[in-house]
């Protein structure tokens, strides 16, 4: 019975805050696939520091979707276990280009993202690291 609950929770939608560096089109794309998605532009000022995005994500049990490498640095410096971050290390970060890969990661690693993880996507490959970093 506990296994069924874990499986259902892992397949449930993830709450995601999309960083300013990514296109607004991510919101509709993720919502169409069962996730709660908000772009930072609707939540805070465009010039807000990355730490504000991280704080919002932590307080709202959200995963940060970004192309900005500074989020990894913030996670490492704070030795933070949350929020989780999906970092796209690609030139083309449109959902039409990499969206299916991100959806697959959300399905496969939803539970790890809820507990605290950094997923780096490079090309069609990804690397998952459990938070906190540096331990």
C-alpha positions in Angstrom: 0.0 0.0 0.0 2.8 2.5 0.8 4.5 1.6 -2.5 1.3 2.6 -4.4 1.2 6.0 -2.6 4.8 6.6 -3.5 4.3 5.8 -7.1 1.2 8.0 -7.3 3.0 10.9 -5.7 6.0 10.5 -8.0 3.7 10.7 -11.1 1.7 13.7 -9.8 2.5 17.1 -11.2 5.4 19.1 -9.9 5.3 22.9 -9.1 7.8 24.8 -11.1 9.0 28.4 -11.1 10.6 29.3 -14.4 13.5 31.7 -14.2 13.6 34.9 -16.2 16.2 33.6 -18.6 13.7 31.1 -20.0 10.9 31.8 -22.4 7.3 32.4 -21.1 6.2 29.5 -23.4 7.4 27.1 -20.7 4.4 28.0 -18.5 1.7 26.8 -20.9 3.8 23.8 -22.0 4.3 22.5 -18.4 0.7 23.3 -17.5 -0.6 21.3 -20.5 1.3 18.3 -19.2 -0.2 18.5 -15.6 2.4 20.6 -13.8 1.8 23.8 -11.9 4.1 26.4 -13.6 4.7 30.1 -12.9 7.2 32.4 -14.6 9.2 34.6 -12.4 8.0 37.6 -14.4 4.6 37.2 -12.8 6.0 36.6 -9.3 8.7 39.2 -8.8 10.8 42.0 -10.4 12.9 41.1 -13.4 16.0 42.4 -11.7 15.5 40.4 -8.5 18.5 38.4 -7.3 18.5 34.7 -7.9 18.3 34.3 -4.1 14.8 35.7 -4.3 13.8 33.1 -6.8 15.3 30.4 -4.6 13.5 31.7 -1.6 10.1 31.8 -3.4 10.7 28.2 -4.7 11.6 27.0 -1.2 8.6 28.6 0.4 6.2 27.3 -2.2 7.7 23.7 -2.6 8.6 24.5 -6.2 11.4 23.4 -8.4 13.4 26.1 -10.2 13.8 25.7 -14.0 16.7 27.8 -15.2 19.6 28.2 -17.6 21.5 30.3 -15.1 24.6 28.6 -13.6 24.4 30.9 -10.5 21.7 28.6 -9.0 24.2 25.8 -8.6 26.6 28.2 -6.9 23.8 29.3 -4.5 22.9 25.7 -3.6 26.5 24.8 -3.0 27.3 27.9 -0.8 24.1 27.5 1.3 24.5 23.7 1.5 20.8 23.8 0.9 18.6 20.7 0.6 15.8 22.7 -1.1 14.7 24.0 -3.5 15.5 21.6 -6.3 16.8 23.0 -9.5 16.7 21.8 -13.1 19.5 23.5 -15.0 19.4 23.6 -18.8 22.9 23.9 -20.2 21.8 24.3 -23.8 21.7 27.1 -26.4 18.1 26.3 -27.4 16.0 26.2 -24.3 12.6 26.4 -26.0 10.0 23.8 -24.9 9.8 22.8 -28.6 13.4 21.8 -28.4 14.0 20.3 -25.0 10.5 20.0 -23.5 10.1 16.3 -23.9 13.3 15.7 -22.1 12.3 17.9 -19.2 8.9 16.1 -18.9 10.7 12.8 -18.8 13.0 14.0 -16.0 10.0 15.3 -14.1 8.3 11.8 -14.4 11.4 9.8 -13.6 12.8 12.0 -10.8 9.7 13.6 -9.3 10.3 12.1 -5.9 14.0 13.2 -5.8 13.0 16.7 -6.8 10.5 16.8 -3.9 13.2 15.8 -1.5 16.0 18.0 -3.0 18.0 17.5 -6.2 19.9 19.3 -8.9 19.4 18.0 -12.4 21.7 19.3 -15.1 20.6 18.9 -18.7 23.3 19.0 -21.4 22.2 18.0 -24.8 19.9 15.0 -24.4 21.9 13.8 -21.4 21.2 14.7 -17.7 23.0 14.3 -14.4 21.1 14.1 -11.1 22.8 15.1 -7.8 21.0 14.8 -4.5 21.1 17.9 -2.3 22.8 19.3 -0.3 25.8 19.7 -2.6 29.3 19.6 -1.2 28.7 16.8 1.3 
